[in-house]
Amino acid sequence: YKHKMVEGEKKQDEKLLWYFAIGSMMNPTSLSLRGVQVQESHPAEILDHKLYFFGSFGMAEALPSPGDSFHGVMHKLDEANMQKLDKIESGY
């Protein structure tokens, strides 16, 4: 599942990004054990979409589906931590 990012606030010339997480990536401790540090986290819901799971590794994608929704967590990350996360997720 490719997570969508949106540009966040800038702090001392540092670009911050929001990352929508599902599954084990919702847990900041799980991310920390992978060397990814989040600055803040908030519950989130994606409206008018549903999760579609495929493949033998539990991969998923968000598909448009009016009236449906699913929950996850928004994590705020700096660029360095987002790059670490991209490397972890690139295998999917």
SULLINDA-V414421 format. One record per residue. NEAR is the number of other ideal C-beta (glycine too) atoms within 10 Angstrom. Layout:
NEAR
NEAR
This chain:
19
12
18
10
14
9
9
17
9
9
11
4
5
11
14
17
16
19
25
18
21
17
12
12
21
18
13
16
8
13
23
11
10
14
11
21
14
18
13
12
17
9
9
16
10
16
10
11
16
16
18
12
10
10
8
5
8
11
13
17
13
20
10
8
14
8
7
14
12
15
11
19
17
18
26
18
24
16
11
12
20
20
11
16
23
13
12
13
13
8
7
13
